[in-house]
């Protein structure tokens, strides 16, 4: 519908907030997805793209700048 993008954004924010407070991912995803009546594809999007604050920070630390890997091979 016309508000699907906004609904997904709000759901993602709430999901991340709960994950950051230690709630279990599977149960939390079900809770949020049911609350916002998300379709399976939207649930999968949240599962694959939303992290707790600690998870987000850990992923950021692993990032490598393109200039730092220009002469390296990817393994």
N, C-alpha and C positions, 0 to 999 in steps of 0.2 A: 504494500500500500504506500501511500504518500509519506507516511511517517516511519517507514521501515528502517531507514538509515539512522534516524535519531533514536529509535527504539534500540537498535543494535549497539549504538554508542553508549547509551545509558546502561544497558545490560553489561557491556564490557567494563564500564567504570565500576559498577557494583561488584561484578565478578572479581576484578582485580583487588578491590578494597577488601573483600572477604578473604581472598587468598593471602593477602598481606597480613591478615590477622590470624593465620594458621588454620583456617577452615579447610577440610579435605576437598580436593579438586573435584572429584567425581560427584559427590553429594551436592557441592556448591553449584556445579554446572547444572545439575538437574533442577535445583531450586530456582536458579535464575532463569533457565530456559523455560520452565513451567510458568513462572511468574509473568514473563513477557511473551509467552506463547510462541517461542522461537521454533522455526522449522529445523529439521535435521541439519541442513546445510549451514544454517546460522549457528547452531550448536557447535558444529565442527570448526567453524571459523573462530569462535571464542576459544575453544579447546586448544587450537593451534597457534593463536596469536596473542592471548592475554596471559600475563604473568604476574606474580606477586612483585612487590617492590624489590625484594631481595633477588628474585629470579631475573627481573629486568636489569638490575645493576650488574649481576653476574654476566649476563649476555653482553652488556655494554663493555665490560672489561675485556672480553674476548675479541672484540672487534679489532681489525687491523686496517690501517689506512691503505688505500690503493697504492699510494706512492711507496709504501714500505714493502709491498709484495710484487712490485712491477718486474723485478728481475728474478723472482723465485718461481719455482714450479709448484703447482698445487697438488698435494698428495692426499 
